Amino acid sequence: MIKLSKPPRLNGQSCDVTRGQIRQYFTETWDVYESLFSLIVDEQGFYERAESLRHPLIFYFGHTAVFFINKLVLGKYLGRRIDHHIESTCAVGVDEMSWDDLNPNNYQWPTVTQVKQYRDTVRKTVLDLIDEMPLTLPITQDSLAWVILMGIEHERIHLETSSVIIRMLDLKYLQPSSQWAPCDTDGHLAPDNSLVAFSETEITLGKPEANDTYGWDNEYGKLDVTVSEFEASKMLVSNQEYMAFVEAGGYQEPRWWTEEGRAWLDYTKARMPRFWYLKDNEYFQRNLCSITPLPLSWPVEVNYLEAKAFCQWKTESQGIFVRLPVEAEWQVLRDTLKTDLGEWDVAPGNINLEGFASSCPVDRHKQGDLFDIIGNVWQWTESPVDGYPGFKVHPLYDDFSTPTFDGKHNLIKGGSWISTGNEATRDSRYAFRRHFFQHAGFRYVVSQEPTTPITPVNEYETQPDISQLLYHHFSGSAISGHGHIHKEFEYLASLVNEHVNENNKVLDLGCGGGRLSFELAKSFPHVDGIDFTARHIQHCLQLKETGCIRFAVPQLGELLDYHEVELSEYIDPALAKNVHFIQGDGHNLKPQFTGYDAIVCHDVLEHAYAPKQLLDCLVGRLNTDGILVLGSCYQWHVNDNRDVWLGGYKDNGENVDTLQHIQELYSEQLQLIRCEPVVREWRENQRSRRLTDMEVSVWKKRH
């Protein structure tokens, strides 16, 4: 259908060849993404909420280009933004996370023409970077080439997720295309699904170090697993096989559904799979741009909750233990297929856009003893996603995986017809919420073990940078100044209370673990806690919504010190409703985050990639007579461009002091009304503390 080149090799033949491959990989990805959106022939279709749990398609049309600019600016590979409005509007909100803002009243969407023009500018910007960037081989995670590949693979992910939303869009907004043609429905019945036995085996999960293609952070690490013997269905579950469950009253019988599944049924009133339609007692299926009579031999496409219910029904009706495979079992199946995307000349299945713009019969692509080990539709597993031992986040995309390590996202494996690039590789790991729809179905396994070998998601946050932050916020936040020791966040809240009336709106920028936001909520009815890092926001929200978080901080060597925090220890839980936690970039906040009577920006300024731009944004969001509280050690990073520093350097032979420089820059807008030095203590482990000399200043916005 669409011929795509292979992903560039990190080792490469030569720098010139690799640069050319990256350029081709980028342009092909960009073009096929725009080709998908060209199916929308009525611009109103860009603004419809085809899926209530996701943004309208105009967001996704702009989002992948915005991603490039946001990461390039964050990595300091690009010195300026292109369009502040588009880059704030189309930045965050793709997976229905608790902090995603899906309220349509908070958005002023750009026009389709504006997004197209923006995409054209970004395309040229990235191509110029590819042509001019320094390149050494192998490509490593700290190089600009890695960031470019990250953006390309990110767009390929959204090629797929956007196609799912387009599949939900009213057909009146769409126009079929020969480039996106579905499989011809041949009308034949699916053969009976038999079982294939697999012996006990030892496997290692994790992307091998020898693999030289781009990988996402959750693929790396290593986990050795013993997989007991099991049997797997030869084929994916077809529409025909699933029909027996539907006709048995599967959607009306609560005992076959998990508690989560029953709640989903109550909410959606579903009676059949999302892409099935019943008209005049005849079933039909919605494909990308068309509706056809239900192809019984194609794989059924369902969410995890539906797949799980089918297995429960089959267990009861057949008297054998049927379930979804866990990740390790699926990997046993995958390892029987001795090829990968970078090695095949022709795809062994309906994958990588080499087949159809739809699924196809489950008995068409035989791969060893099974059909469709990869391709056709993604396959749900029983495993929640978590990091392997040795997992590390990438500093420029630290919220790709970790927000999904919550026990609520299950792994899907194998790829679909539109899975390309990293998605189509052996070691890809993607996870979705259990009620979400992708081009996803399932195969089942039969096992003698009712308890499946699932590695549980760790309920304790153990990543040192996050656990130390949480400890600092909730167990050890002390500062000293003027001979007194203060509790850090109570002290900052007291500064705000001293200068602002209680019935006003405040912003805690860089809210971290959320402690200051909760302190402010004791006095103020509206507190926005905004942080750049989703790994911070998810813990803030967990504490607000569940009343509890757990974390483990380094103690000595491999020993950990375990902590459990109860929200009620710090605030009346009834007041927590005053806090609104949001992921956002303080340099470029969405328009609705304005009109503040107080803004606290503590331990943020020295970490900002553009400190003056950050202050400009905050001053602009502050009401007249509002106050800005800055807490900083002014420790500018020596690797940063000195032009972004606000002090700490010489100019014409004279020392430039940061506080004095801020006064000079904002003399017409801000009045310094208070300034005091404080010493902050940060616990690193049982035997180590880090002291930081900080300065806390309070500024009032002039008339």
JODATA-V666327 format. One record per residue. PHI is phi in whole degrees, 0 to 359 (NA if undefined). PSI is psi in whole degrees, 0 to 359 (999 if undefined). Layout:
# JODATA-V666327
phi	psi
PHI	PSI
PHI	PSI
This chain:
# JODATA-V666327
phi	psi
NA	302
229	126
270	118
243	145
283	166
283	155
299	141
300	144
277	138
291	329
283	311
72	160
278	316
201	163
297	320
294	316
295	315
296	320
300	317
296	322
293	319
296	319
299	314
295	319
298	319
294	310
293	321
298	316
297	314
301	315
291	319
289	329
296	314
291	329
298	319
299	314
288	342
290	348
293	339
275	109
258	349
245	117
301	337
299	333
298	335
291	340
249	359
284	145
268	80
296	328
235	117
295	340
270	4
225	164
290	164
295	164
294	339
299	327
299	311
288	331
297	322
271	334
300	317
291	328
288	319
301	321
304	314
304	310
294	316
300	317
288	324
290	323
290	315
299	320
279	0
64	29
270	348
224	132
269	352
211	159
272	167
256	315
212	105
299	322
293	309
297	321
286	341
269	323
288	324
252	31
264	311
230	142
124	61
240	352
226	21
54	38
288	161
300	332
266	357
290	136
263	104
254	13
285	113
297	339
290	346
267	7
234	136
247	91
293	140
291	163
285	162
299	320
298	318
297	319
292	320
299	316
296	321
298	315
299	320
299	319
293	318
295	319
304	311
296	319
300	313
291	319
298	320
297	320
296	317
300	318
291	329
254	346
292	146
295	139
222	124
234	155
245	143
286	159
287	127
246	169
292	347
261	14
256	157
297	325
301	323
296	320
295	320
298	314
297	323
301	314
295	322
294	311
294	326
299	319
292	327
292	327
299	314
283	344
302	317
285	311
295	325
292	325
295	329
293	318
292	318
301	324
295	339
266	351
283	145
304	135
299	340
294	342
268	356
241	158
226	123
300	156
219	142
296	335
289	338
237	53
272	135
283	169
296	141
294	128
285	118
264	352
78	358
282	158
280	154
283	141
291	162
300	142
268	114
260	180
246	147
240	130
273	144
230	134
280	164
301	140
207	162
253	131
225	162
242	122
270	145
126	144
294	122
298	146
299	332
286	345
289	128
245	37
248	161
303	141
223	150
278	159
302	324
287	351
280	336
271	163
108	186
208	133
219	117
273	132
225	137
264	120
255	118
291	165
297	147
202	168
241	142
238	145
296	138
298	325
236	163
298	154
292	124
273	167
305	322
294	314
295	321
288	333
302	327
298	323
293	316
299	314
288	342
277	8
79	28
305	324
274	355
252	354
254	103
299	331
292	343
272	357
247	147
290	170
301	318
296	321
295	320
295	321
296	321
294	319
298	316
298	323
284	317
268	338
60	29
296	144
232	357
195	171
302	153
303	325
260	10
268	150
224	142
244	121
220	124
53	45
63	19
237	136
271	142
230	164
232	136
273	125
255	198
301	308
231	18
205	163
241	132
229	159
308	141
305	116
281	103
297	334
271	356
277	158
291	141
290	147
240	115
218	171
270	177
300	320
298	322
288	319
298	319
296	317
296	320
302	315
296	322
296	318
296	316
293	324
299	314
290	320
282	335
249	352
73	20
234	157
274	108
249	135
206	175
281	151
289	151
274	169
304	315
296	321
294	318
298	323
294	328
300	317
297	315
298	325
288	350
282	346
264	105
270	53
203	162
216	170
308	317
288	351
251	333
278	149
273	323
230	134
302	138
282	359
205	189
276	81
207	163
63	25
58	25
266	356
245	263
233	165
270	46
185	174
283	178
212	175
307	144
288	349
251	20
271	322
245	94
277	131
230	88
74	228
278	349
242	168
250	146
53	48
300	320
235	151
89	175
77	283
222	154
300	158
240	120
295	143
241	169
278	353
270	123
294	148
280	142
206	167
281	148
285	160
305	131
95	0
300	137
220	139
279	155
274	132
298	336
270	353
212	63
282	355
246	24
289	312
252	315
302	326
297	340
271	355
277	56
238	6
79	0
251	355
245	123
257	148
290	140
245	143
228	157
97	338
79	163
241	187
299	335
254	9
281	123
229	172
56	223
304	325
302	331
266	6
269	163
302	321
259	11
295	145
223	108
236	147
221	146
225	158
300	149
293	340
264	1
281	156
248	133
235	191
280	74
228	138
227	219
192	160
238	160
244	164
236	157
241	130
216	156
276	354
256	104
297	330
269	113
275	152
284	69
265	132
279	113
294	148
292	132
292	120
283	346
261	131
288	120
241	356
294	122
305	319
294	324
280	316
295	323
293	322
299	314
295	321
299	316
299	320
287	325
241	356
225	336
211	43
261	87
243	141
227	157
229	143
193	143
56	35
80	5
242	150
255	127
243	152
282	123
305	310
280	331
294	322
297	313
296	319
297	325
293	326
298	319
293	314
299	328
292	332
244	354
230	140
294	152
290	334
269	34
244	179
253	131
230	159
235	130
253	97
271	129
76	49
292	345
57	241
281	351
96	359
299	314
296	321
302	317
293	323
298	317
294	328
294	345
291	335
243	338
238	139
282	345
219	112
235	121
264	120
256	108
245	134
221	147
291	334
256	119
297	332
296	333
283	311
301	322
296	327
283	324
303	312
292	322
299	318
293	319
295	317
274	327
252	345
81	7
205	141
224	153
233	141
208	161
228	121
257	152
301	138
247	283
218	129
57	237
272	356
283	143
239	151
251	116
267	138
227	146
230	127
249	129
256	129
303	323
297	343
288	341
241	337
200	149
298	117
307	335
293	335
276	348
297	339
295	343
286	346
260	137
235	109
268	132
219	141
276	131
193	163
258	113
300	338
289	339
207	66
288	154
295	154
302	329
289	346
270	81
206	178
73	38
268	142
270	343
206	139
230	128
252	127
232	87
248	127
59	41
235	317
304	316
287	347
260	354
290	146
279	345
212	82
303	318
293	320
299	322
297	312
296	321
303	316
296	315
293	317
299	322
291	339
265	2
262	135
290	156
302	136
72	2
287	162
244	148
241	123
255	119
248	129
238	121
204	152
261	358
56	31
269	86
288	143
286	128
294	337
278	349
286	158
297	124
299	339
297	339
270	350
293	149
259	6
168	186
83	25
213	172
258	141
229	118
55	38
82	358
252	144
293	137
253	110
275	136
297	309
300	316
296	321
294	320
298	319
300	319
292	318
294	324
242	26
299	329
276	346
248	327
233	144
244	124
285	120
246	351
195	142
204	132
209	141
280	144
222	157
245	125
253	141
251	131
237	122
278	125
262	322
199	189
300	329
250	1
229	130
234	146
244	124
259	136
231	126
280	118
241	168
229	128
251	121
237	147
240	128
237	143
246	134
283	129
284	162
291	999
